[in-house]
């Protein structure tokens, strides 16, 4: 379960970066 939480955190971080990229692209 701890590992899954870590992956979730990493996923959130990646999502934020992708969102920033989208804003830059727009």
C-alpha positions in Angstrom: 0.0 0.0 0.0 2.9 2.4 0.8 4.3 1.8 -2.7 1.0 2.6 -4.3 0.8 5.8 -2.4 4.3 6.8 -3.6 3.2 6.1 -7.2 0.1 8.2 -6.7 2.2 11.1 -5.5 4.6 10.7 -8.5 1.5 10.6 -10.8 0.2 13.8 -9.2 3.5 15.5 -9.7 3.6 14.4 -13.4 0.1 15.5 -13.9 1.0 19.0 -12.6 3.9 19.1 -15.0 1.7 18.1 -17.9 -0.8 20.7 -17.0 1.9 23.3 -17.0 3.0 22.1 -20.4 -0.6 22.4 -21.7 -0.8 26.0 -20.4 2.5 26.9 -22.1 1.3 25.3 -25.3 -2.0 27.1 -25.3 
